[in-house]
Amino acid sequence: MRYNDLIHTLQNLTKKTISQTKLSEILNCKVQTINKRALRNSNFSITDIETIEDYFDIDLSEKQEVAETYDLNAIIKKICEQVIEKKITAEFLDKIIGEKLNDTKLPANSIINHNLVDKQE
């Protein structure tokens, strides 16, 4: 779930204004981290969503499908970087290439499990 969607949904469900400071306290991170997410309208991780749900005692999964997709070009760039740094093996590439592609998108669980995208902050 992206920052703007999250804030809008939280404010509608809680009938309260949710500040970046409050969100940083809930997620135990710096306000600057939340501000960067807001500026980029970044996605929140499943863990972050669960933490927010627990704090507010709400269920966001009904409001937004958590299984996101990522741009294939960004994934290919990350794979190339990791190949150059010798962090991934031929077996890994065989597994990724074997994943079912949907045009230019991959399922989130395929890439998160293989650390192909940088963790959103």
N, C-alpha and C positions, 0 to 999 in steps of 0.2 A: 504494500500500500504506500502510495506516495505521500509526501509531507502535507500538501494542500488537501488531499482527500481525507487524510487522517485527522487533521485539525478541524476541518468542516464537520466530519462525522462525529468526532468527540464533542464538539460544541453543541451539535444538534441533540445528541443523546444525553449529555450531562446538563445542558442548559447553562453552561458556565463558559467563560472565556478561558482558554488554555494558553498560558504564556510559554515562551521558549524556556524561561527559567524553570517553570513547573515541570515541563517535559524533561529538562536536563536532570532535575532532581529524581524524577521517576525512573529514568533510564541510567542514573548514576554516571553521567558524563558531563562534560563542560558545556556551558551555554553556547560557546563558540561552535561546538560540534553541531548542536541543533540549528544554530544560525546558518551554518554552511549547508545543512540539509534543506533548510527553508529556501535559501537562495537558489539551490539547484533543483528543488522539488524532488529530492532523492527518495528512493524506496527505503522503507524500514524492514529490517530482517524479521523473520518469523518469531525469533526470540524477543525482539523489541515489542512486537505486536502483542505477544502473550503477556509480557510484563505490564504493558499499558492496560490490557484487558483485565488483568488481575487487580491492578491498582484501582481502576474505576468500577470493577465488578460488572463489566459489560462483555458482549461477544461481538467482535468486529468481523469475524469470519463470515457471518451472514451478510454483512454489508459490502464486503470486498473479497474477491477470490485472492488468496494469498499466493498461490502458485503463479509467479510472474514469469515473463519471458525476457530474454536479453538479446541484444543485437549481436548477430553472428560475426560481424566484422570486429567488434571489440573482443570477442572470444578468440577469434583466429589470431589477433594481435597478441593476446596474452599467451596463447599456445606457443607462438613463435618465440616470444621472449623466454618462456620456460624451456623450450628446446635449446635455445642458444645457451642458457644458463645450466643446461643439463639437469634440470629438475624433473623432467618427465621422460618416460621410457617408451619404447615401441609398443609395449603391451597397453600402456595407457592410451596412446594414439589409436590403436586398434579398437579399444573400447569406445572412445569418443566418436570415431568415424562410424562405428556401428550403431550409434544412437540415431533414432529416427528424426530426421530434419523436417521442419514444417516451414517451407519457403526459406526465410532468412532468420528464423528464430529457433531456439532450443528450449526445452523445458527447464525451469529454474533448478529443479532438483538434480538434473544432470550436470549442471555447471557448478552449482554451489558445492556439491559433494566432491568435486575435483578441483576446487579452489581456482576457478578460471576467471572469476571477477573479483575485484578488490572489495573488501568489506566496506559497506557504506557507513559513513560516519555522520 
